[in-house]
């Protein structure tokens, strides 16, 4: 991977990190752990080469947990 790929991908990777800090400020403490896990899984998906179908399968449990806790928090 060349420098151009890194310059293109970097803003996409920084977004979840910034969003994670925003979620900490705006949401209940219970949401921190699933948000961090989901952000890390997304980060790994960006930086590691995977089959697209497998990426979706690997991300789904993190996404599901994040959404479940978020819904409970909003109730």
Secondary structure, DSSP 8 states (H G I E B T S, - for coil): --HHHHHHHHHHHHHHHHHHHHHHHHS-TTHHHHHHHHHHHHHHHHHS---HHHHHHHHHHHHHHHHHHHHHHH-
